[in-house]
């Protein structure tokens, strides 16, 4: 953990004790949001930079728009294979030599593919930045996709897909998206065996050519590097990328669920359920009230409505939670739980009951205040490393939340009124839109 992270956010620390008569009252401890600089290369590629020379580390996060939803059905799994193979050799370095150089220079590289993007992260000692950025350029411009590495990744993916056939939770998650998004590209969130088998080096290079471009690129850097140094690195790595990505158009879609349930029966000792309804986008005025509403309802904490009623009082599950899921072209509120087959029917009825009552009952001032305190006080815990902060900055860019997001986020939470909260709850917790997908061998469903 780097010292400068402590200066990122305003932390609101509350303290209670039975000896309150002689202990001093707790106070809010203010910290300053770090300065975010915009750094632009010679050809207009822009990165956000938090420059901090007290740390020996540099972290870089890169997001290219265009992920799994770009894969045609016959190549479902190609984007994940592509991301997994980015650290299996680049340029003249085959996989073994590539990893040796990373290790010798204490460089950490990772890549992943989501529905909307391909993300690359790298963390390095500042003293080894020249080697790290050199390797990063090779990864972006000339990944190898050697036959041996591709075959290994395919075998690993196919084995994982086989194992997933017996995992109710994985199947429920995939089935929920398939049913909710129907023919939209979001309906296929995972790989298919046929798609994995069909993917070859030629198609992987096509992904690189089509998706690694300047106009769908988001970069953030945190650590011990100057603005001028970064400008030079940006030019060397990104200025030769194509100006425009070749992405298929993905339409915005309202996840227009209807009340009901779908059951997929498999042999399993317990059942899993995914439940959800249309969400609220991050640019909607009700988004911050929605964050508070979800926290009170199903954050997974001991004080959430779902946990207290279904886990603590009824003992129907070891854990249950809900979250706001925001994609590039849609938004959901989704919940997740597992339970014994004979208890799943009761669990679903309890979720329905809590969902409906939450939309009808007034939130107490204690719940409201506690949610605000938790959400503002815990926010800094998401940024306890350089790489975590860099990845968050890239996500903020990608979601168009504004360069002032870190500075203003907690205030926006605190500014939410009870009227705002009521509006968000009415919009989110509509029992007529609550849809369940159950996988397992549930009784009485």
N, C-alpha and C positions, 0 to 999 in steps of 0.2 A: 504494500500500500504506500503510495507516495504522499508526502506531506502536503503538497499543494492541493490535493483533492479536498482536503479539509476546508478549503476556502471557497468551495463551489457554491454552496447553497445556504439559505437561511434555515437553520435548524430550530425547531420549536420543542424545547425539552420541558416536559412536565414532571413534577416530582411530588409524591404524596407520602405521608408518614403519619402514624398515630401520634407522634411527638410534634405535631405541627405547631404547638404553642411556643416551643422554644427554637424551632428550626427556621431559618430565613425562608421567605417565600421565593419559589423558583422564578427565574426570569428567562425571557427569550434571549438566546445568544446569537447575535448577528454575524454572519460571514458574508464575504463579498463574492459575487459571481465573477468568474474569471473572464478576462477580455477575449472575445472571439474575433480574430482578424480574418478578413477575406484575402486570400493570396491567389493571384491570377498569373498563369503561364503566358508565354509570348503569344500563343495562339488562342488564348481565351478560356483555357480550362481553369476552373475555380475550385479552391479547397478552403475549408474552414480550418483555422489554426488556433490552438491554445498553446502559446509559447511559454515554456516553463523550464528554466535552466537549473533549477535546484534538484531536478531528477536526472538520473543517468539514462533514462529510457525514452524511446520514441515509439509511438503507436500510430498506426495508420489504418483507417477503415475505408473500404471502397464498396460502393453499391452500384451495380449496373441494373437498371430497370429491365425486366424481361426474365421471368423464371419459368416454373413448371407449367404455368398456364399458356406459355408459348409453344409447348410441345404438341405436335399433332398426335392423335391417338396412337398411331402405329409406332411412335417413338416415345411413348410414355415411360419415363425413367431416364431419358437422355440428359436432361438438365442436371439431375442429381449425379449421374455418372461423370458428367463434365466437371462439376464442382469438386467431386471427390478426387478426380485425376489431376487437378491443378497443382497439387504438391507432390506429384509423382514424376517429376523431371521436367526440365525446360531448357530450350537452347541445346547446347552440346552435352548437357548433364543428364545422364540417365538417372533413374529413380534413386538407386543406392548412393551414387556420388552426390546427387542433389541433397539428399537427407544428411549426408556426411558434412557437407558445407554448412547447411543450416545449423547442425549441432555444434560444429566447431566454432561458429560465430554467435552461438546462443540466440539464434533467430527463431521465432515461432511464427509459423504460417498456417492459416486455416482458411477454408472456403466452404460455402454451403449454398444450396439452392432452395428458395422458398417459392410460393405461388407467384409472387410478383417480381422477384429479383434474384440475382446472383451476387453474393457478398464475399469479399475477400478481406481478411484481416492479417496484419503483420505487426509483431512487436519485436524490438531490437534494442541492444545497447547502443547508445548514441555513438560510441567509438567505432561501431561496426556499420554505421549507416550507409556508407558507400557500397559495401558488399550487399547489404540488405536491399537497397533500392535497385541495384543492378539485377539481383535475382528476381525482384518484383517485376521489373521490366520484361525479363525473359518469360515469366509466368503469364503475363498479359499478352505478349506478342507472339511467343513461340512455345506454348506448352507441347510436350512431346506426344502424349497419348500412345505410348508404345504398346505393342500387341500384348506383351507379358503383363503390363500393369492393367490394361483394359480387361484382359481375361480374368485377372485376379479380382478386380472390382465387380465385374459381372457375376462371378461365382459367389462373391460375398453378398451381393444384392439379391440374387436368386435364392440363396439360403435363408436370408432374412425374410423374404416374401413367403417362403414355405413355413417358417416359424410363425409368422403373423396369422396364418390361417387358423391357428389354435388360440389366438389371443383376442378375447372378446372386446377389450377396450380399443385396440388398433382397428379392428373390423368395424366397430360402432362409429368411430371417428370418420373413417373413410366413407361408410355408408351414409352418414348424416350429410356430408358434403355432396355426395352423389344425388341424393334425393332432394335436397334443398336447392341445389343449383342446376339440376336436370341437365340440359344440353349446353349450358354455359361452360367455358373453359375451366372454371373453378370446380366443376363436378369431379374431376379426377385429381386428387391431391397426392396420390402415391404413384409408384412405378407399377408397371405390369410386366409379367414374365416375357411376354411377346415383345414388348417395347424394349426391354433390356437386351434381349437376344439380338434384336435387329440393329441396335445402335452400333455404329462402326466409327473408325477414325475419321472418315470423310464427313460424316454427319456432325461429329464433335467439332471439327474445324469449321464447319458451317455455323454452328452456334457461336463460336468465337468471332467469326467475321461479321455476323449479323447483330450480335448483342454487345460487343465491346466497341463502343463508340463514344464520342464526346457529348452528344446531346442527351444521353440517358445516364450520365455519370455523376455520382455524388461522392465527394472525398472529404474526409476529416483527418486531421493530424493533431496529436497531443504530445507534448514533451520537449526535449532538449534539442531544438532546431530553430534556426532563425528564419524570419520571413524570406530573406533573400536566398538562403540555402534551399528552402522548400520550393521557391519559385523555379530555381534551376532544376531541381529534381522533377517537378511537375512537367516541365518542358521536355526533359529527356524521356520520360515514361509515356506521357499521354498526348503530346502534340502530334504524333504521327498516327494516332488512331483515326479511323474514318470520322467525318464530321457528323454523320447521321446514322443511327441504328436502323436496322430493317426489322421492325417488329410488327406482328399482325395486330390489328386493332382489337382491343378487348372492351366490350361495352360495359358500362355501369349496370348493375343489376340490383334490384331490391329483393332481398332474400324473403320473399313473400310466403312465409310458412303459414300453415293452417293447423288448428288444434287437431291433435291426433297422435298416433304412434305407429311405428313400424317395428316388427319383431323378426329378427333373423335367428333361427334356432341352430345351435351347434352343441356338441357334447362339451360341457364345461361345468366345473364345480360351482362356479358363480357366474352372475350376469353383469354386464356393463351397460350403462346408459349414457347417452349424450342427449341433452335437451337444449332447446334454444328458440330464439325468436329474432325478428329483425332488430338491428342495433341502431346506433347513432354515430354518424361520421365524426371524425376528429375536427372538422371545420364547422360543425353545427354549434350554434350558441348553447345548446343543451348538453354538449359533450362533458363539460366539467361537472355539472349536476349529475350526469349519468355515472361518472366515476364514483361520486359519493354514494349514489343509490346502489350501485353494484357492491361497493364495499360493505355497506350495511346489510345487504341481502345475502351475499354469498362469497365474500372475499376469501373464505377458507380459514379465517381467524376464529378464535374461540368465541368471539362476540357476535359473529354473523348470524343472521336469522336461520339460514339453512343448517349451519353447524349445530346451533343450540337445539333446534327442534328435531332434526332428523338423526344427527349423530349422538348428541348428548342425552336428550330425553328419550328418544325411541330406540337408540342403538341399532339402527338399520344399516349402518355403514361405518367403516373406519374413517372415511373422509369424503366430503362433498364440497364442491365450490362452483362458483360461476365467474365469468370474466367477460370483458368487452373485447371482441375480436374485430379489428379494423384492417381490412384489406384495401388494395388500391381501388377496387371497383365495387365494394360492398362492405356492409358492416353487420355484425351479429352480436347478440349476447348469448353466450353458451355456457352450459353447466355440465358437470361430469361427476359420475359416482359409480361405484361397484357395490354389489351386495350378493348375499346368498340367494340362490334361485327362488327359494320359497319366500324371501322377503322383498323381492324386487317389485311386485305388484303394490305392496303397501308403501314402499319408498316413492313410487311414482305418484300415488294418490296424495302423499304428504307434500311432495314438491308442488303439485297442482294447488293444493290448499294454501301453502305458503306463498306461492306466486300470486294467487288471487287476493289473498288477504293483504299482501304487501301493497297492492295497488289501491286498496280500499282504506286501509288504516293510516292514521297520521303518524309520521315519524316523530319520535320523542326528541326533545331538545338535547337530551343526553347523548342519544345515538348520533345525532347530527354533529354535535360538537366533538365527540370522540372520533368520528370518522375524519373530520377536518384535521384534527391534531395528528392522527396517525398518518394520513396521506401526505401532509406537509412535513412532518417530522421524520418520516422514513424515506423520503424521496432521495436524500443524499446517499442512502445505502445502495442505491442502484449504480453509483459511480465511484466505487472504491478502488478502481484501478485505471491506469492510463488507457488500456485497450477498451475497457468498458465505457469510459467517457467518449473515446473516439467513435466507437460503434453507435453510441446514443446520438452524437452529433450528426452522423451520417443519416441515421433514421429520422431525425428532426428535419433534415434537408429533404429527404425522400418524401416525407409526408407533408411537406410545405407548411410546417408549423411556425416558421419564422426564426430569425437569428436571436430574437429576444426571448425565446421560449424558456430557457433555463432561468432567466432573470424574473420572468413574470408568472411562471406556472403556479407556484405556491400562492401567490396573491390571487390568481384566478380561482383557485380552490376556495380560498377564504372569502372571496366576494360572492360566492353562491348563496342565494337567499332560500328561505323555506319555500317560497313560491316557485323558484326555479326548480328546486328538488321535486316538488309535486308534479310539475309539468313533465319532467324527465321520467318519473316513475309511471305516470299515466301512459306515456308513449312506449316505454320499454316493456312494462309488465302487463301486457294485454293477453289475458288467458285464452282468447280466441286465436292467438298466433303461436301458442306454445306447442312445440312439436318434439316428440321423443323418438329416439332410435335405440332399441334394446337388442343386445346380442348375447346369447347364452341359452340356457334352458329354463327360462322363468316359469314359475307356476302361476296359473290363473291369468295369463296374458295371451 
